[in-house]
Amino acid sequence: MDPPAFDESMPTGGNPLEVDVNAQYSGFEYHYIYLIFCAFIVWLIIPGLGFLYGGLSRRKSALAMLFQSLLVAAVITFQWMFWGYSLAYSRTAGPFIGNLAHFGMIKVGFAPSIGSPYIPDLVFCLYQLLFCACTVMIVVGGSFERGRIIPSLVFGFSWATVVYCPIACWTWNPNGWLYNLPSLDFAGGGPVHISSGWSALAYAFVLGKRRHQGEKSYSKPHNVSLVFLGTMFIWFGWFGFNGGSALNGTLRSMLAVFNTNTAASCGVLGWVLVDYIKHKRRFSIVGACEGAIAGLVGITPAAGYVSVWFAALIGVLTAIVCALLQDINKWIRIDEGLDVFKLHGIGGMMGSFLTGIFATSSISSLDGATLASGGIDGNGIQVAKQLAEITAISAYSFAVSCALLYILGYIPGLHLRVSNEVESMGMDLDQFFDEQIGD
């Protein structure tokens, strides 16, 4: 049975008053039903990041992180419908960015999507919207305990437009230059993790260091329970994040889910091992949670390209490397207190690099269509292509984020940082009129 085909004469999939727009997907419904379920659980990553960041914050500034997770979801939904989807996924995009062919959701309906003929445009648009929202929430971590909320949301809208959308176009739009290189990025090692890690570092760099660094509580999470809860939300959401990225309900998607759990579990083991040795046979729940996230980040670009044992290796290696870089903020002298750069930036670069080594066509072909090989298949040049992706995305996201932040800082009313007094008493007392974080 042939898959649905895009008809340029009916870019929205047809008028439902005249034709049965469901008929074209007859026999293939399970693909988009599976993907919409994946979208539902990906949404949980957004509040999960809010819980994680809130728990890692000191109590006096924790509510600001929870609040921003909700506001980021709202702001990016508007941005994506306004022009984000068009800039990333228009069919007539150039190699670097899309156009406004779908501005305001024009012609985004029930026709087969640019990502997969089995997935209607509307479902694909929602799924990719949640990727963008998750990424912006990761970036917001760079404002940790000293970034004002309204400028942070303006930055998130702008960042999604000039950083995320172009990089998504490069990587996943069939016209994108990285797509045609090709670099291998199954679920967002570049557009999601490398870009957010470097951009959060830029945010922390532009804001400057937090005050009162001598305080005993300066680097202590205020609520480990919230950290644990947020991590579990993120882990669960990642099954949809990676599992749906094949954009079909084939065995490749199922293997990606298995690889996701494998890498996260091995990431926990790798980080706990480092902590156990470093801290003289003592454990850390926060460390175990960071290990899980490191494993999830590392497997993201590789989930649909590697076998299960290589997924385990990627998870444990990424976690060990990130754990050994515990003092990186001191080395580079940037106060990026939520470890976004370490976990997402460095973890994403590790995952992308290892994808180039361990990708094999025997795994990618499980969807019946994709042939992608790496060094293990004798395609050593793929490692160089992965390095090109890493370099381009790292440089672009850091430089453009810095420029954007400096520009916003000069706009009246959008100064990025709270006053010394507000930072000392905590952002929550200043930003919220009658609420505080629960115990």
N, C-alpha and C positions, 0 to 999 in steps of 0.2 A: 504494500500500500504506500503510495507516494505521500510525502508530508505536504501540509498546506503550502501554497506559494503566494508570495506578495504580488498583488496586482496594482500597478501604478495608476490604473484608471479608477481604482477604489482604495485610496490610501488609508481610509479609516476602516476598511473591511466590509463596507457596504452599509446601506441604509436599513436598519432593523425593521422598518415599517414595510420594506419591499422584499427583503431577502432574509433567510435564516442565517444570521452571522455565526451561529454555533455549528452549522453543518460542515464547514470546512475543517473542523477539528474532530469530526466523528472518528472514533477509534483511537484518538490521541489525547483524549481528555486527561488521562492520568498524568501527563507531563506537566500541564499547567496547574492541576490540582496539587501536585507535589510541590511545585515551586511556590504557590501561594501559601502553603503550609510553612515552607521554609522562611518566607517573608515574615510570617507571624512570629516565629521564634527569633529571627534576627532582631526584631524590634526590642526584645528583652535585653539586648546588649546595651542599649542606650541608658535605661535606668540602672543596669548593672554597673556601667561606668560611673554613674552618679553615686551609687552606694560605695563602690571601690574608692573613688576620689574623696568622698565625704569621710569615709573611715580612716583614710590615710592623712587627712587634714587634722589640724588641731581643732578642738571642739568649737572654739570661737569663730571659726571660718568654714565649718563643715556644711552648713545649710546652703551656702552659696553654690557649692558643687552639685548638691541634689537639685536645686532649683534650675541650674543651667542645663542639666540633662533634659528636663522637660521643655525648657525654652528652645534649646537647640533643635529638638525634634520638630517643634512648631515652625521655627524660622526656616529650617532647611526644607521642610515640606513646601513652604511658599516659594523658596528659591528654586527648587527643582521644577515645580509647576510653571514658574514664571519664565525661566530660561535655562536652568541647569541641565535638564534632560536634553534639550536641543543642542546645547554647547558640547555635550559629551557624546550623544548618540544619534545625531541627525544623519540620515543616509547620504547626504551630499557634503559631509564634512571633509575638510582637508586633512593633511597628515598631522597637523598640530592642534587644531581645535575645530569644533563644529560651527554651524551657522545658526540662524534663528528660524529655520524651517518649521520647527515645532514650538515656536514662541507662544507662551500661554496655552500649551497643550494642543495647539492646532494640529489636526490630523493624527492625533494619538488616540487610537480607538481599539478595534478588534482585529486588525490585520496582523499577519505573522510579523514578529518583531525582528529587528536587525540582529539581535543576539542569537535567536533560534527560531526556525519556522514553526516549531511546536508550541511556542509561547506567544500569546497575544501581546500586542504593544502595551496595553494597559497594565497587564501583570508584570511584564518586564520593567516597565517604568517604576512601578511601586517597589519592586525588589531592589532595583538600583538606587532608588531614593534612600532606602534604609542604609545602604552601604555608605552613601555620602553623609548621612546624619551621624552614623557611628564614627566615621573618620573625623568629622568636625568636633564631635564630643571628645575624642582622643586629643585633638589639638588644643582644646580649651584647657586641658590639664597644665599647659604651660603658664597659665595665669595664676597658678596656685597661690592663694592666700594674699595676693596683692593687686590683682587685676580687677578693674571695675566691670560690673556685669553688662551694662548697656554697650559700652565700647567692645566688650568681648563678643556680644551677639552680632554687632555690626561687622566686626572682624570675621566672625564665622560665616556670615552671608557673603562677604567679599572674598574670603579665602576659598570658599567652595566654588566661586565663579572664576577666579583667575589662577587657582592652583589645582584644586581637585578635578574640575571638569576638563581642563586641557590634558592632565595626566591620564585621566580615564579614557579620553579620546585616543591618546597615543597608544594605550595598552590594549583596549578592548574594542574600539571601533574598527571594523574591517578596513577603513581607510587610514588608520593611525600608523605612524612610522615604526613604533615598537611592535605593533601587531604584525607588520609586514617584514620586520627584520629577520626572523621573528624572535622576540624574547618570550620566555615561557612564564606566565603568571596566571595561575589557575583562579585564585580568588582575591587577589589584592595585595600581594607582597609589596608592590611598588605604589599603586595609587592610594592604598589605605595605610600601610605601615611605614614604609620608608618616608613617604611624604609627610605623614602626621608626626613622625619622630623628629625629623629635621625642622618642621615648622613649629612644633612645641619648643624645641631648643631655641629657635629664633625668637619666639614669644618671650621666653624666660630671659634671653640675652638683652632684648630691647627694654623689658621692664626693669632689669637690674636685680640685684640680690635683695632678699627679704631683710628687714631690720631685725634687730635683737637676736642675732645668730648665737649669742651666748646662752640663751634661755635653755633650761634643761629639757623642755618639751619641744624644742625647735624641730627635731627630726623624728619625733615619736608619733605614730598613729594614735588618734584619740579613741578609736573603737575598732578593735580587731574583728569583732563580730560582723560589723558592716563590711569590712574588707573581705571576709570569708563569703558573706552572702552575695556581694557584688561579683566576686570571682565565679561563684556557682551560676549566677545569671549569665555571665559572659560565656562560660564554658558551654552551657546549654544552648545559648543563642548561636554559638559557633558551629553547632551541628547544621544549622540552616545556612549559615554564612558560607561554609565550605561545601556542605552537601548539596546546596542548590546551584552552585557555580558551574556545574556542567550544563545547566539550563535544560535538563531533561530528567526523566525518571529511570535512567539506565543503570546498569551495574557499575558504571564508572562513578555515578553519584553515590552509590552505596559504599563503594570502596573509599571514597573521599571522606565519608562519615566515619568509617572505621579508622582511617589514618588520622583523623582529627582527634579522636579519643586516645589513640595510641600515643601520638606526639605529646598531647597534654599530660598524660599519665607519666610518660618518661621524662617530661620536663619537670614535673614535681620531684621525681626521684633524683634527677641530676642536681637540682638546686638544693634539695634537702641534704644530699651527700656533701656538697660544698659547705653548707652551713654547719653540718655535723662535725666536719673536720676543723673548720675555722674557729668554731665556738666551743671546742672541747666537749664533744658529745652532748650538745644541747640543740634543741630544735627551735624552729620559728614558724608559726602559722603564716605570718605575712610572707616569709621566704617561700613556703610551699605554694602559696597563692601566686606569687611572682613567677615561680617555676612553671606553673600551669599556663599562665599567660604567655611566657616566653615560648613554651612548646606550641601553643596555639598560633602564635605569630610566625614561628619558624615554618610550620607546616602549611600555612595559608597559600603561598605560591606553588607548593609542591603537591597538594593533597590529591589531585587527579592525575598526577604524572608518575608517582613512585609506589613501590611495593610496600607492604606493611612493615617489614623490618627496617627498610630505609627510612620510613616515617618515624619509627622509634629512634633511630640514630639521629635524625634531624632534630627531634624533640629534645633529646638528652644533650646533644652538642650545643644547641642554641641556649638552653638553660644554663649549662656550665659556663659558657663564655659570658653570658650576661651576669651571672652570679659573681664571676671573677672580676667584673668591672664595677663592683659595688661602689668604688670611690671615684668613678669617672667625673662626677660633678666637681670634685675638688681638683682633679687634674686639669680640666678645661676651664675651671674658675667661672662656671655658670651655675646659678642656683636653680636647677630644674628639679624641684623637690619630689615630683611624683614619678620620676624615673621613666617618663614617656620616651625620651630619646634612647635610653638604655634598652628598654623592652621592645619598643616598636621600631625605632630607627635602626639600632644595631641588630636586633632580632630579625627585622625584615630583611636587612642586607644579608645576614647569614642564611636565611631561608631561600632568598633568591639565588644566591651563589650556589648553595647545595642543590637546588633544583636543577641547575645546569649540569651538575655532575651526575645526579642519580635519576633523572627523568628517563623513562623507557617507553618505547612505543607499544610494548606488550600491555602496559597499563592504560595509556591514553586511548588506545583503540577499543577499550571496553564499551565506549559509546557507539561503536560501529562506524565512526567517521574520522576520528582525530588520530593523526600519526605525528608524535612529537618525541624526539629522542635527545638524550644528553650524552655526557662523556662515557657513561657506562655502556652505551650502545655503540661507542666508537665515534660519536659526533662531538669531538673535543671543542670545536669552534663555538658550540653552544655556551660554554663557560664564558668566553669572551663577550658574547652577546648579552649574557646576564650582567656582566660587569659594565657594559655600556648602559644598560637600563638603570643599574644602581647609581652610576655616576651622574647620568642625566637627571634623574628624578631627585637625587640628593641636592645637587647644585641648584636646580630650578626652584625646588620647594623652599630651601633655606633663603636664597637670595630674594625671591619674590615676596616671601613672608616678611622678611626684614623691611623691604621697601614699603610694603603695604602698611605695616605697623607704624613706621615713621611718618608716613603720609597721614594716617588716621590721627596720630598724636598731635598734629598741627591743626586739626579741624576743631573749631570752637565747640566746647561741650563734650568732646570725645577724648579728653586726656585719659590715658590708658590705666594709670596707676592710682590707687587710693592714697590719701594723705598718710603721713607718718602716724598721726594720731589714730586714724581709723585702723590702720594695720596693727597698731599696738593693742587696741581694745578688741579687735576682731571684726571681720567684715560683716558678720551676721547682725550685730547690734546696729550697724550703720545702714545696711541695705534692706532690712526687713523691719516692718513696723510693730509686729506683735507676736513674733515667733522665734523659737530657738530649737536646736536639734534635740531629739529625745535621747534619753540615757540608753 
